[in-house]
Amino acid sequence: MEILVTNDDGYRAKGIKVLTEIMRQFGRVTVIAPKHHQSGMSMAASLGLKQIAYKKLSSEEIERDTYTLPRHASGEACIPGTDGGQGTTEPAEWSYLDATPASCVKFGFNTCFLDRMPDVVVSGINHGSNATTASCYSGTLGAAAEAALNGVPAIGVSLETLDPDADFSAVEKYFPGIFRMLTDNPPAKKGIYYNINFPDIPAGKIKGIRAAHQGNGRWVKEFIPWNPGIYSRYGITPEMLGQSSTPSAEEGEILYMMAGEYEDDPGNIHGADHWFTRDGYISIVAHNIDTTDYGEVSRLKRLGLDTDFPMTDASSH
């Protein structure tokens, strides 16, 4: 199996290192991840005349620049449930692209998979929840959507913590079985991609998995005066975001940043994804790249918004 792995936290993040080792159980892994943090980019593409830097990483650079996982005596990364590296013994091919997650997927399709598309794209493991309407903004899910748009099965995986040294043991234990179930039983139609969210609890406390629908909510108090300390408490530096640690403002400018508080929609009904993760379950939501609301289209037709207009003779004017 040919597997393309990406994320939105950047190639140095622990989550993508853990995911890469998990996926090596299933086939040959190619990693193309953003050079810098790209959260909140959704399906944004890196357009225009801006030069986009791409770099293949050597084994020494991978060892030096990416998160270091515990090792078995054999030298293999220690991932619970993998028995020390079942599957391919071939190391993953790592590279970064100074672009959005969706662009990383586009780039992979256009440069690394010229003869045939990958069998699956897996994006993550995201440091932070992508449940509810976070999925609309998520670069993790944007990469999965880009794959689905091109007819490639895709999965986004997230853990509900921003901790850069997060405990991914629950993902390590349960995601391989979920992945096998999804790839052995693909959806009947193209354009489907999956959003999987894990609660931030030890593997032994996971109650189960629930097929869910997207919950609803919104962010309030989103813009606050610039305060990099908010990021530093989570171990995130301006450099990780590709920003200057001492941003400068032009005369008359005031510097703000996005933070915000999540406000749940009181109209949420039973089965919302974030309700399950709050209760100790893994949630999985099936998304479709076709965002048409077909019920609303039918209503518009009944209103008369599906009719021909009388033709006019332009020559008579």
C-alpha positions in Angstrom: 0.0 0.0 0.0 1.3 3.5 -0.9 0.5 6.0 1.8 0.9 9.8 1.8 1.1 11.3 5.2 0.9 15.1 6.0 -0.4 17.4 8.8 -0.9 21.0 9.6 1.4 21.3 12.7 4.5 21.1 10.6 7.1 18.3 10.0 8.7 18.8 13.4 5.6 17.9 15.4 5.4 14.8 17.5 2.0 13.8 16.1 3.2 13.3 12.5 6.2 11.3 13.7 3.9 8.9 15.7 1.5 8.7 12.7 4.3 7.9 10.3 5.5 5.0 12.4 1.9 3.7 12.8 1.4 3.8 9.0 4.6 1.8 8.3 2.7 -1.2 9.5 0.5 -1.0 6.4 2.9 -0.1 3.5 5.3 2.4 2.0 5.0 5.8 3.6 5.8 9.2 2.0 5.7 12.2 4.2 5.2 15.7 2.8 4.4 18.1 5.6 4.4 21.9 5.9 7.7 23.5 6.8 5.9 25.7 9.4 2.7 25.5 11.5 -0.4 25.8 9.2 -3.3 25.4 11.5 -6.6 26.9 10.4 -5.7 26.9 6.7 -8.6 24.6 5.7 -8.2 23.8 1.9 -6.2 27.0 1.2 -3.8 26.6 -1.6 -0.4 28.3 -2.0 -1.1 30.4 -5.0 0.5 33.3 -6.9 4.1 34.0 -7.8 5.5 33.1 -4.3 8.3 30.6 -4.5 7.5 27.4 -2.7 10.5 25.8 -1.1 10.6 21.9 -1.1 13.2 19.8 0.6 13.8 16.1 1.0 15.1 15.3 4.4 18.1 13.0 5.0 18.0 10.5 7.8 20.3 12.7 9.8 18.0 15.7 9.3 15.0 13.6 10.3 16.8 12.4 13.5 17.9 16.0 14.3 14.8 18.1 13.3 11.8 15.9 14.0 10.4 14.5 17.2 12.5 11.7 18.7 10.4 8.7 19.7 11.5 6.0 22.2 13.4 3.2 20.5 13.4 -0.6 20.8 16.7 -2.4 21.2 16.4 -3.2 17.5 16.5 0.5 16.8 12.9 0.6 15.6 10.5 3.3 17.0 8.6 2.1 20.0 4.9 2.1 19.0 2.6 0.1 21.2 0.8 -2.7 19.3 3.2 -2.8 16.4 5.5 -5.4 17.9 8.5 -3.3 17.1 8.0 -2.6 13.5 5.7 -5.1 11.8 5.0 -4.3 8.1 7.6 -2.6 6.0 11.2 -2.3 7.2 11.7 0.5 4.6 12.0 3.9 6.3 9.5 6.6 5.4 10.6 9.2 2.9 10.4 12.6 4.6 10.2 16.0 3.0 8.8 19.4 3.8 7.0 22.0 1.6 6.8 25.7 2.6 3.0 25.7 1.9 -0.4 24.8 3.2 -1.4 21.2 4.0 -3.7 21.0 1.0 -0.8 22.2 -1.2 1.4 19.5 0.3 -1.1 16.9 -0.9 -1.4 18.6 -4.4 2.4 18.7 -4.6 2.6 15.0 -3.7 0.1 14.0 -6.3 1.9 16.1 -9.0 5.6 15.2 -8.2 5.9 12.1 -6.1 3.1 10.0 -7.4 3.4 10.5 -11.1 2.7 6.9 -12.2 -0.2 6.2 -9.8 -2.0 8.0 -7.0 -1.3 6.9 -3.4 -3.8 4.3 -2.0 -4.7 6.6 0.9 -3.8 10.0 2.4 -3.7 10.2 6.2 -3.4 13.6 7.8 -2.3 14.2 11.4 -2.0 13.4 14.2 -3.2 16.9 14.9 -2.3 18.5 18.3 -5.8 19.7 19.1 -9.5 18.8 18.5 -11.0 19.0 15.0 -14.4 18.1 16.2 -17.5 20.2 15.6 -17.1 23.3 13.3 -13.3 23.2 13.9 -13.4 20.8 10.9 -14.4 23.8 8.7 -11.1 25.6 9.5 -8.8 22.7 10.0 -5.7 22.3 7.8 -5.6 18.7 8.9 -9.1 18.1 7.4 -8.3 20.4 4.4 -5.5 18.0 3.4 -7.9 15.1 3.6 -10.5 17.0 1.6 -7.9 17.8 -1.1 -7.2 14.1 -1.4 -10.9 13.2 -1.5 -11.4 15.9 -4.2 -8.9 13.9 -6.3 -10.6 10.6 -5.7 -8.1 9.3 -3.1 -9.5 7.9 0.2 -8.4 10.1 3.1 -8.5 10.2 6.9 -7.8 13.1 9.3 -6.7 12.1 12.8 -6.7 14.5 15.8 -6.0 14.3 19.6 -7.8 16.8 21.9 -4.8 18.5 23.4 -2.4 21.2 22.2 0.5 19.7 24.3 3.5 19.4 22.0 4.6 16.3 24.0 1.1 14.8 24.0 0.4 11.2 25.0 -0.6 9.5 21.8 -1.0 6.0 23.3 -4.7 5.8 22.6 -4.1 6.6 18.9 -1.3 4.1 18.8 -3.5 1.4 20.3 -6.8 2.0 18.4 -6.1 3.7 15.1 -4.5 0.7 13.4 -7.7 -1.3 13.8 -9.8 1.7 12.7 -7.6 2.2 9.7 -7.8 -1.4 8.6 -11.6 -1.4 9.0 -11.9 1.7 6.8 -9.5 0.6 4.1 -11.0 -2.9 3.9 -14.5 -1.5 3.6 -14.2 1.6 1.5 -17.2 3.9 0.9 -19.4 3.2 -2.1 -18.8 6.6 -3.7 -15.9 9.0 -4.2 -15.4 12.2 -2.3 -15.7 10.7 1.2 -13.1 11.5 3.9 -13.1 10.8 7.6 -12.6 13.0 10.6 -11.4 11.0 13.6 -11.0 12.6 17.0 -9.5 11.0 20.1 -10.1 12.3 23.6 -7.1 13.3 25.6 -7.1 10.3 28.0 -4.9 7.2 28.4 -5.6 4.3 26.1 -7.0 2.2 29.0 -9.8 4.7 29.6 -11.1 4.9 26.1 -14.7 3.6 26.2 -15.1 2.8 22.5 -15.8 4.4 19.2 -18.9 6.2 17.9 -20.0 7.1 14.4 -21.1 10.6 14.8 -22.3 13.8 13.0 -20.5 17.1 13.1 -21.5 19.1 16.2 -22.2 22.8 16.0 -20.6 25.7 17.8 -18.7 28.9 17.2 -15.7 30.8 18.6 -16.2 34.1 20.4 -13.8 36.7 21.7 -11.5 35.6 19.0 -9.2 38.6 18.6 -7.1 39.8 21.5 -4.0 42.1 21.7 -0.8 40.4 20.6 0.4 38.1 23.4 2.9 35.4 22.4 2.8 34.0 25.9 -0.5 32.3 25.1 1.3 30.2 22.5 4.4 29.6 24.7 2.4 27.9 27.4 1.7 25.2 24.9 5.3 25.0 23.8 4.5 26.8 20.5 7.0 29.4 19.4 6.7 32.1 16.8 9.4 30.3 14.8 7.2 27.2 14.6 4.5 29.4 13.1 7.0 30.9 10.6 6.7 34.3 12.3 9.1 36.7 13.8 9.4 36.5 17.5 9.4 40.3 17.6 6.8 41.4 15.1 6.9 45.0 14.1 4.0 47.3 13.4 3.8 50.2 11.0 2.9 53.6 12.4 -0.8 53.5 13.4 -1.1 49.8 13.4 -2.2 47.7 16.5 -1.1 44.1 16.7 -3.8 41.5 17.4 -3.8 37.7 17.4 -6.5 35.0 17.3 -7.3 33.0 20.4 -11.0 32.8 21.2 -13.3 30.6 23.3 -15.5 27.9 22.0 -19.2 28.3 22.6 -21.4 25.2 22.1 -24.6 25.5 20.1 -27.5 24.8 22.4 -29.3 23.3 19.4 -26.9 20.3 19.2 -28.7 17.0 19.1 -27.7 13.6 20.3 -24.8 12.1 18.4 -22.6 15.1 18.0 -18.9 14.2 17.7 -17.7 16.4 20.5 -20.2 15.0 22.9 -18.8 11.6 22.4 -15.2 12.6 22.9 -16.1 14.5 26.1 -17.6 11.2 27.3 -14.4 9.2 26.6 -15.2 7.9 23.1 -13.3 8.1 19.8 -15.6 9.9 17.3 -15.6 9.4 13.6 -17.5 11.6 11.2 -17.9 11.0 7.4 -17.5 14.1 5.3 -18.3 14.6 1.7 -16.4 16.9 -0.7 -19.9 17.7 -2.2 -21.3 20.1 0.3 -24.6 20.5 -1.5 -27.7 20.4 0.8 -30.0 18.4 -1.5 -33.0 18.9 0.7 -32.6 22.6 0.4 -32.2 22.4 -3.4 -35.5 20.5 -3.5 -37.2 23.3 -1.4 -35.7 26.0 -3.8 -37.3 24.1 -6.7 -40.6 24.1 -5.0 -40.3 27.8 -4.4 -40.0 28.3 -8.2 -36.3 28.9 -8.3 -35.9 26.3 -11.0 -37.7 27.7 -14.0 -37.0 29.3 -17.4 -37.3 33.0 -18.0 -39.2 34.4 -21.0 -36.9 35.0 -23.9 -36.5 38.6 -25.1 -35.5 39.8 -28.5 -32.3 41.7 -27.9 -32.5 43.2 -31.4 -35.7 45.1 -30.5 -33.8 47.2 -27.9 
